[in-house]
Amino acid sequence: MNLDDSTVDLDRLRAEFPILSRKTYLNSCSLGALSTRSQAYLADFQELWHEMGASAWYEHWLGRIEDLRGRVAAFWGAEPAETALLPSTSVALSVMSESVARTGRNRVVCTGLDFPTLAYQWAVKPDIELVVLESPDGVRIDPAQFEEAVDDRTLFLATSHVFFTTGYVQDLETLAGIAHRAGAYCLIDGYQGAGQVPLDLESTGVDFYTAGPLKWLLGGPGLAYLYVRRELIEGLEPRITSWFATEGQFDFDLQGFRYRPDARRFEMGTPALPTVHTALGGQEIIDEVGIEAIVARNRRLTEHLIVRCQESGMTLRLADPDHRSAIVMVRHDDPVGAVRHLGEHGIIVDHRPGFVRISPHVYNTDEEIDRCVETLAAYAL
Ligand SMILES: Cc1ncc(COP(=O)(O)O)c(C=O)c1O
């Protein structure tokens, strides 16, 4: 990959995000910044609603849904027919858990580093044996642990692309290989991956991948995206469904439910149209900047942040450089107080138990990072 961020027109990019001139914003892994472009698309949506009412659906909004699907599919290296729009990652995960035939398998393998909503899908199913792999170092899971736990009883190897409290990037091909050798499905929660890590889903071999516009894709809350590998789609029949999942959606035929042949068979009703519009704005910006430049710039910003924290005597929970992403965890005895203190100085970061979490994105600068580290250092470590 060409790690060159010289193509990023930083002034122009920053000008699209009003929060950057009001705050030092270093919390994109919780919520990406809102662009003026997303805001304008949202205003267009509202204006059409005033002007046309429901007729805007057919003339405009259904088209915007397909624009978003097409952009997301191209962005993550798949076909639109392999890409579904859902209300949240939790729904995407539960649809997949209700789509596969059990075929005598009742084990699901996930990890203690995954976002909890992943494990919850199976923890509430008494007939599932949920195996939660524990990290040896609090940062990562060794692929050998998956290899050992995933066996011929396993239905899903389900885990994250990037761990939300360590920033560790797992290798998707390795995970897909382990799952498939045991005859299991590989399901990935990519919420912390999409937008900060390059994606070419078809080439990785994963079966299911879910992400959303909220964080690194700069599109706000209210939607999730689901990739389902083409060869699998027609063999999967979700046991929860909606009128968006059927062929002849607008026939309104109660007796005539037939799963669509594409990934829309996994959809769960009307998508959040305001988010379709804000997500399109964010996705356009991500596509224009380009994922390679984003990765290059985020890597540089992250290294700068790490060096500055270490110079200030802070203790970090860090992935090794080959598996690192733009989520930096600073150990702290009072993370809630520290985040409040930073907030009082116009600096927005986040906390997780025992840590302050700082996540720069492509639009941030070294100076913002310096300001954050200096202000944090001034608060008792
Ligand atoms: C890795 C990961 N998965 C899932 C979620 C949230 O899922 P949902 O869209 O169901 O709220 C988050 C954060 O909000 C996350 O960091």
The ligand as an ORCA input file, in Angstrom:
! r2SCAN-3c Opt
* xyz 0 1
  C     -16.897     -2.341     17.670
  C     -18.274     -1.798     17.898
  N     -19.346     -2.529     17.560
  C     -20.601     -2.071     17.722
  C     -20.832     -0.815     18.260
  C     -22.242     -0.299     18.420
  O     -23.201     -1.097     17.826
  P     -24.690     -0.577     17.549
  O     -24.708     -0.035     16.148
  O     -25.541     -1.780     17.700
  O     -25.011      0.469     18.569
  C     -19.725     -0.020     18.634
  C     -19.838      1.336     19.203
  O     -20.777      2.010     19.350
  C     -18.428     -0.531     18.448
  O     -17.342      0.189     18.783
*
